[in-house]
Amino acid sequence: MSFNNGNERRKLNAKWEHLRVQYREAGMSEDAIQAMYEFDLGVLNSERAYITNTLTVSDTTDDSTATETSDFKQYEKAITVTDTYHETKTRFAWVGFRCPAWAAFEARLRPRKNTSPRHPGAALKQR
């Protein structure tokens, strides 16, 4: 069973157009009429919430029809948690922000491939 909120509100408002006239003719105050309308509107909202958030349980052994309902799909979507794993290329990728000072610091920590003759390791290899 589905609940069409727009349709139900139109029905409620049409009903209350007639009721407001009747209540005014009977001598009720506007505050009392508005309070009664707000109560009926609260009942409508409560019914909508109940119908929207209630999942019908299938009494048959075959649950294939139950899994196809939009309520079940909505429930399944609400309880499903998806965890994503992202492989990082540097050991500092977990930090999650980039600023120039941090990038400079990170660049100093990375191992360098230095093949210049001034590098101390290069001088030892030449001997």
Buried (B, 14 or more C-beta within 10 A) or exposed (E): EEEEEEEBBEEBEEEBEEBBEEBEEEEBEEEEBEEBBEEEBEEBEEEBEEBEEEEEEBEEEEEEEBEEEEBBEEEEEEEEEEEEEEEEEEEEEEEEEEEEEEEEEBEEEEEEEEEEEEEEEEEEEEE
